């Protein structure tokens, strides 16, 4: 299915999702505590896959039945694979991991090589990763410049082993905040991890269930903030001001971007996670910036959408890891901006963007099977004089199934089109009935 997006103004308060990274870690910790997780409304394909995988494994752990092997469908969910693979190897479970074509082509070899070195027996057959064997205690090493998910997966796994372990992360260690989130969630379940710079120390521990509250998500919310800055006024409520989420940085970037914004904080003496920050942004003239985003690569797309409208030349450093996401986001970004008439150059882990205030539009774009590419295009559409079309837009469901219903509720104008002929799915229905 394709979607057409017209220029509009976005006003209001989006219904924010809970942070996906925390939920995935929480579900894995619940599994290891052999405790059924809390019931909540699943609003993303990634969380759905994680819930099913961890529930399947939790039942195996509770029954302690000898199972020849179990099968886990990871789909496009790299976080699920990279966090769960070390855990099942530490438990000595025989697991077959099913991967989508996209996920099968993303890099996993560095993690698999280290797991193999430390006792696991892992083979790859096309879109299948076959994990057997059991990890041993010792000194582990993993690179820190490709994916912090490798680190998080090992951190979750090592306390399950029979003795002390050390994990050294070779520098540069990008997106350390996600590893910090992992350690934070482990501590809520009674598992202690000590860190000295780039080295983590664990000892044999048992996960015990702790009730928790989830933080609202900065990553997806960044796209609504970008919509407000380009075309209206958006208020994001109940954010966590002291969050470990790397994408919290979108708030810190607002002054540099020349944004018109207001931040309200309130004191909270609760023992659970805080939700003490309300942020309002309104339509602004975006200023060009020079910024390093090595530690928050998921923010690059909404920030690039904003900078493409800036009056001047912007530079974003730390973009190399974009090539290893759900799509090659660097190629996708350059293609999209070029089609809109925005000049870009890429060199030495940096992209330079020469902005322009508005675009002609009237273009049909591929989705690149990437949820964040679809969201970025929905932001860029607000600066287009003519509607744009996104083909196969449903990949947005990976992280936010209700993204376009929320977008429309806040004033967005979209129409679903049949992929084969560009016609409306139902000419008799209003837009609000088509996506609601």
Secondary structure, DSSP 8 states (H G I E B T S, - for coil): -EEEEE----EE-----B-HHHHHHHHHHHHHTT---------SHHHHHHHHHHHHHHHHHHHT---S-EEEEEET-HHHHHHHHHHHHHHT--EEEEE-HHHHTS--HHHHHHHHHTTEEEEEETTEEEEEE---SSEEEEESSS-HHHHHHHHHHHTTSSS-EEEEEESS-TTHHHHHHHHHHHHHTT---EEETTEEEE-------------B-STTHHHHHHHHHHHSEEEEEEE-TT---GGGHHHHHTTTTT-EEEEEE-----SS----EEEEEE-------EEE-TT-GGGHHHHHHHHTTSSSEEEEE--GGGGGSSS-HHHHHHHHHHHTT-EEEEETTEEEEE--S-EEE--EE--TT-HHHHHHHHHHGGGEEE-EEETTGGGGGGT-TTHHHHHHHTT-EEEEE-TTT--BS-TTS-HHHH--
